[in-house]
Amino acid sequence: MGAARYLYSVASTGMAEKLGNIGIEEKPVYTVPYRDIAAVIHSCEPRPYETDDERLAEEWILEHAYVIDQATIRFGTVLPVSFDVILRGDDLAVKDWLSRNYIRLRQELERVKGKSEYSVQIFYDYDKMASRVLRDNPDLEGLKSRLEKEPKGKAYLLQRSLDMKLQDLVSSETSRLADRFCSEIRQLTEDLKVEDRRTWRDERFRGKKLLASYSCLISRDNVERLGEALEDIDRLQGLFVRFTGPWSPFSFVSLEA
Amino acid sequence: MRPERESCLVEVLDRLLNRGVVLNADLIISVAGVPLIGLNLRAALASMETMLNYGMMESWDKSARDWHALHGNARPLEDGETLVFKAFGYLWQEQGIVSCCLPGTWYLTDKRLFLWRSEKAVFEVPLQSICLLNDAPSLERSEMELVHSGGSARIRLPQLEAFRDKLEEALKSARALKA
């Protein structure tokens, strides 16, 4: 037995169980319970997983994610622990940590019970949005038709001012839409976080601009309704939706215990 | 519309590295007083995050950024402040007999140095208050001591040399500005 414990998640179970050799580098994973909660762990040496090899790092992280998924299947929604969080000491130290943080962990488990995290991004096509805005603004339409009759120099200046006006209008239109979608989606979620970092890469949305990005905590019964709402948005002209999940509630358990 | 989970590696990495439960610093493992939470690994992937951040700035137009400034999470930089250097690292604090180590993102701007964590600055010092940079032999290679008017702090980050250069430069220009 190693002198430290690698943590994967905290689950709702009072049982000491073995989950098999499913851990990082095929380490045997098991639970250490305290009352009705348990830490899902493997025994390790007291040093972190470190490497310069990006592929190995990815492998470890995917293995960690796999254990979280397996624990979720077995025990229901768990509190996912960040990668490479290692507790010094043996199973008793784990139990001690659970007991000292029992109330908070229990509350958090209650809060995420029967829920999962989903990630939503809404993209738009600038040109499509611009032509829609143009249609709704007869003055600009008029300006555009005048362009063709003007001499080159003046046409250039007119074009520039048209582009700038159009940009402003597209801006306010996307802000308006983002506000609307945010409140629509929020109604279907238990909790919603507006994300301001791009945490994914997806070739399908290349060249599209991002209108909004959310992490949503949703109870299982509501996933279908959210899917329908997103489908409606996706059907709108020039708008595209990316919808991923279910994830363990990573974005909603920022607690330090 | 059905949610999908395939081809989301970057999303998985972000979740596992930047989100989820973490332990209080006094419980995590450390070797000879130097805390280790996969420092290199996180740093390697943190630079990816920075890269993605820049990608975001390209493809997000102004309206989306304005909207997020209004509705989004707290942002580390203040208006009129310029970012000089940013890297994942630690602050090592000694308060009486208790010593603890805070992981986070170090931000060096033209005005201040701060450690950003959980959407707030947990340690902050204006450049003008920084008196001295030390690397005493007892300290670890990737660690330095910063003496400021309110006390001292130990900073640990993998790209210490680059950080130190930038910090010295920033201090020089801050002093020049004052004089």
Interface residues (C-beta under 8 A of the other chain):
Chain A: A4 L7 S9 V10 P46 R47 P48 Y49 E50 T51 D52 E54 A57 E58 I61 L62 H64 A65 L79 P80 V81 S82 F83 D84 V85 I86 L87 R88 W97 Y118 S119 Y126 V170 S171 S172 T174 S175 A178 D179 C182 K193 V194 E195 D196 R197 R198 T199 W200 R201 D202 K208 K209 L210 L211 A212 V223 G227 E228 L230 E231 D234 V241 F243 T244 G245 P246 W247 S248 F250 S251 V253 S254 L255 E256 A257
Chain B: M1 R2 P3 E4 R5 S7 C8 L9 V10 E11 V12 L13 D14 R15 L16 L17 N18 R19 G20 V21 V22 L23 N24 L27 I28 I29 S30 V31 L36 I37 G38 L39 N40 L41 R42 A44 L45 E49 L52 N53 G55 M56 S59 W60 D61 K62 S63 A64 D66 W67 H68 H71 G72 N73 R75 S118
